[in-house]
Amino acid sequence: MQNIKTCVIVGAGMVAKTHVLACAASPEKIRLKGIVDGGSGRAKALAAEASKHTGYEVAVYSSVEEAAGDADVDFAIIATPPNARIDIVGKLAKAGKHILMEKPVARNTQEAVGLVALCREAGVTLGIIFQHRMRAASQKARELVDGGTLGALGLCEISVPWWRAQSYYDEPGRGTLARDGGGVLISQAIHTIDLALSLTGPVARVQAMAATTRFHRMETEDYVSAGLRFRNGAVGSLVASTASFPGAAESILLHFDKASLRLASGLLHLDWRDGRQETFGGAAAGTGGGADPMAFTHEWHQGVFDDFADAISSGRLPVVTGEAALLSHRLIDAIINSADTGKEVELQDD
C-alpha cells in the first residue's frame, strides 16, 4: 500500500473521463481522491461517476487551494485549458505536489519554459501526458531506433489528417491564441510531433505555411505543411490538418539506411531493404482523428499515469518530462513563425 500514490484531477472537461478511467484501472498504484471544481459545475457529476468506477467515494474540492492543502495528495493531474495553467500549477507546486499535465505545457514556448522552471524551482516532478509514447508499437520503435539496427535516418514523413466539425471550434475560446495558443499544431498534431521527435531527434531548420481553410471559422490554423531539416542531417515533412474529412489516423514514416519504419493506428510496420517485412503492436479501435475527438482507449493514459506514479515513488524522471516537451513547443513556434514571415526559421536551443 505504501507505493500507492494519491492524486486529484484539476479540470472536468472533455478528457477528464479518460483520466478517471485510467486512474480506476490502476488501483495498485494510484488512488484518485478528488476532482477540483473549477466553477463549471461538472466536477460533482464527474466525481460521482468516478466513485462508481473506483469503488470508493471520490471527493469534490471547492478550489485548487483546498487540494493543495490536502496532505494526502501526492500529485495533481492538470487538464485545464493552457491559459489557466501557470496560476494553478504555481499553487500546487508551492505546496509540494508533483504535476502531471495534459499537453501542451502552455500556449507558447516562452510560457512553457517558465512553467518548467517553476516546477524545477519548487522541487516537484513535472510530467507531460503524451500518451502515444505508451503504445506498444511506439515502444518497439523506440527500442529499434535506440539499438541502431536500422542505420542512419535519411527521411521523415509526418502526417496528421484529422477532422473536426465546426461545432468543435464553436466552444468559447477553442482554437484561439488567448486560450489554446494556436490551432491544429498545438492542440492536435503536438502528440504526433512529440512521438516523431522522440525517434528522430531535434529539428534544426523549418520552412512552412499555415492556413485556415474554408471549412472552419476560427482564429488560428487548421492546416499546416512544413519542410524540416533535422540536426542529424535528415530531411522531412510535416502535414497536419483538422480539415481532412472524415479524418484518418496520424502516421510517422521514417526511412533509415536498412529499413523503413511506419507507425500508424497502433501498428508498427517495418520494411527491410533485404526484403523482410515485420509488424508489431495491435490495431487501435480509434485515435481521435475523426468526428469524435474522444474515440480512443484510456489504456495509453493509464500507461502514462502508472509510469508517473512509479517515477515519483522511486525519484526517477517520468517518460516525458517538462524539459523534453519543450522540443515540440520550439518546433511549433518555429513553424508558425516561418508561416507568418514566409522565411526559413532556424531553431534555437533555449
N, C-alpha and C positions, 0 to 999 in steps of 0.2 A: 504493500500500500504506500510505502514511503516514496516511491518513484512516480506516483500519480500526481500530475500537475493540474492545478485548478485554474480555470480561465473564465473570462467574461467575453461576451461579444458586444462590440460597440457598433451599432448600425443594424437596422432591421429591414433593410431594403431587399432588392431582388436576389442577391446572392446569399443572404443570411440563412435561408433554409438549408442550403448546401452545407454551410458551416455547422449548423445544428446536427445534420445527419452525419457529418464527418466526425464530430465530437462523440456522438452517441455510439458510433461504430468502434470506438477505441476506449472502452471503459477501463482497460488495464493500464492506460497511460494518461487519460485526460478525464477530468470532471468539469463539466460545464456548470458553473454556479449561477450565472445570471446573464440577462440581457440588459443593456443600458438603454433607458428611454430617452431618445433624442428629441421628443416632442411631437413625433408624427402619430403617436398612438398605436403603432404597430408592434411595439415591444411586448405588450401584455399578451396579445394573441400568439406571438412567436414563442414566448416563454411557456404558454400553455401547451403548444404543440411540442416544444422541446421536452417538456415533462413527460409526455406520452412516449416519446422515443427513448428517453434515458431511463425511465422507470423511477425517477425521483423528482422532487419539486425543483424547478428552475426558477429562480427569483427574477424580479424586475428591479433594477436600480434606478432611482429617480434622477441621477446625474452621474457624470464622469467622476466628479469629486467623491461621491459615495463609493463608487467602485475602486477608486484609487486608495481610499482609506480603509478598505477591507483587507485585513492582514492575511486572510486565507487565499487571496488571489495571487497566483504566480505570474500569469501573463494575460494580455488582452489581445483579442483578435479585432483588428480595426477594419471595418467595412463601410466607412462613410465616403462621401464624395471627396475628391482630392483637396478641395478648397477648405475643408474643415479639419484637416489632419494635424497641423502644427500645434494648435492650441490643445487638442485632445491628447496627442502624444506627449506634449510637454508636461501636462498634469500627471499622466500615468508614469512616465519615465522618472519624474522627480520623486514619485512615491516608490520607486524601485521595481516597477512592474515591467517585465520583458514585453516586447512588442512584436506581434506577428501581423503583418499588414497586407491587405489586398493591393495588387498593382493598381495604378502606378504609385511610386513613392510620393510624388507630389505633382503639381501642374507643370513644372519645368525643371530643368537641371539645377538651376540656382536654388530653388526651394528644396529640391531633393537633397542636395549637398548639405544644406542647413539642417534638415531633419535627421540625416545620418549622423551629423556632428552632434546634434542634441542628444541622441541616444548614446553615442560613444562617451560623451562627457558625463552623462548620468550613470554610466557603468552598466547599462542594460543591453541585452541582446536584441538586435533588430533583424527580423527575418521577413522576406517578401514572398507572397504567395504567387509563385509561377508554377502552377500545378502540372503543366505539360512536361516538366522535367521528371515527374514521378511516373510517367507511363513506362511500362516495361520496354517498349521499343526505343524510347529516348535513352533509357539507361544502358541498353545494349549498344546503341550508337556511341554513347559516351565512352564505354569500355573499348570499343573498336578504335575510336579516334585516339584515345589515350595510349592504347597499345602499340600504335604506329604501324599496324599491319596493312593499312590502306595506302600508305605512302603519303606524299605531299598533296595538299589541296590545291586545285587549279581553278575551279569554277564553283560558284554557289548561286542557286536559284531559289528564291523565297517567294511563295505565293499565298495570299490570304484573300480568296474570292468569296467574301461573306455578303450577306444580305440583311438589311434592317428596314422595316417598313417605316413610313413617315411617322406613324404613331409612336414609335420608339423615341424619335427626336422631339416629339411634342411635349414630353415631360419637361417641366421647367428646369432650365439650366443644362440639360443634356446636350452635349456637342458644342458647348460654349467654352471660351477661353477662361471666363471668370470662375466656372465651377470645375470643369474637367481638364482644362489646359489644352484642349485640342479635340480632334475627331478620331478618325479610324486608326491613326498611328498609336496614339497614347491610350485609347480605350479598348481597342480590339487587337490590332496587329502586334502590340507590345509583347504578348505571350509568345508568338512565333519568333519575333525578333530576339527575345531573351534566349529561347532554346537554340536558335541558329548561332548566335554569338557564343554560346557556351561550347559549341563544337568548332567554330571557325576561328575564334579569337577576334580581337577588335578591328574595326574599320578605320582606315587612315583618311580616305577622302570620299566625298559623295557629290554626285550631280543629280538633281531631282526636279520633278514637277509635282504640283499638288493642285487639286481642283474640287469644287463642289458640283456634282452632276445635277442634271435637271430632275433627278428622281427624289431629291431631298431639299427641304427648306431648313437650313441650318447655318450657323455662323462659320463653322470650320470645315475641314476637308473630309470628303467621303471617298476620295480616290487619290492614290499616290503611286508614282513609279520613280524608281531611283536606280542609278548605276553606282556600284560600290567598288572601291579598291581597298583591299584588306592589307593590314600591316605585314602579313606573311607573304605578300606578293600575289595572292589570288585576286580574281575579279568576280563580280557577280551582279545580281539584280534583285530588287525587291518590288513587288507589285501588291498593293493592299487596297481593299475596297469594301464598303458596306452597300454598294450599289449593284452588286452582281447577283441578280435574281436568278434562281431561287436560293442561291447560296450553296457553297460546297466546302469540303474540308480544306483546311490550310495544308500546305506541303513545304518541305525543305528538301532540295535536291543538291547533294554535294558530290562533285566529281574529283576523285583522287587519282593518283598515278596507277593504282592497282585495281580500283573498283569505283563504282558509283553507288551512292547511298541515298535512298529516298525514304523520308518519313512522312506518312500521311494516314489519317484515320486510325491512329493507334498501331499501325504496322510499320515495320522496317523492312525494306526490300534492298537486297544487295545484288548488284550485277558485277561480277568479277571480270576482269579483262581476259582471263583464261577460259571464259565460257560458263563458269559456275553461277548458279543463282540460289539465293537463300532468302528466307522470310522469317522474321521474328515478331513476337508480340501477338496481340489479339485485336481484331477489328472493333472499333468503338461504335456504340449504338448511335452516338451523336457527339458533336464537338461544339455546338452553339453557333455554328456558322450560318444557320438558316433563320426562318421567321421566329423560332423560339430560342431566345438567347440562352435559356437555361437547359437546353436539351443536351446535358452531359451528366456523367456519373459523379457522385460525391467521392468516389474512391480515390481520385487523384488528390483532392483536397485532404482526404484522410492521410495519405502518404506524407503530405507537407506537414500536417499537424503532428503526426507521430514523430517525424524527424525533429521538429522544433522542440517537442517535449523531451526527447532524448538529448537534444543539444543543450538545453538549459539544465538538465539533470547532471550531465557529465562535464559541462563547461566548455564544450567544443562549439564550433561555428555551425549554423544551420546550412542546408543545401544552398539556399540563395540568401546571401547577406545584403544589407543595405548598400554596402560598397559595390558588390557585384551588380546590383540592379542599376547603378549609375551608368554602366556601359550602354544599356538600352536607352536611357534618357538622353545621353550625349548624342547618340546616333539620331534619335528622333528630332532633337533640336537642330542638328546639322541638316537633316533632310528638309525641314520646314524653312530653315534659313536659306538653303540652296534654292528651294522653290520660290521663295519670296524675291530673291535677288537675281535669279537666273544664272548664278555663278557656281562653280565648283567650290565646295567648302572643305577645308582641312579640319579634322577633329583634333581637339586638344586633350591632353591627359587630365587636366584639372579644370 
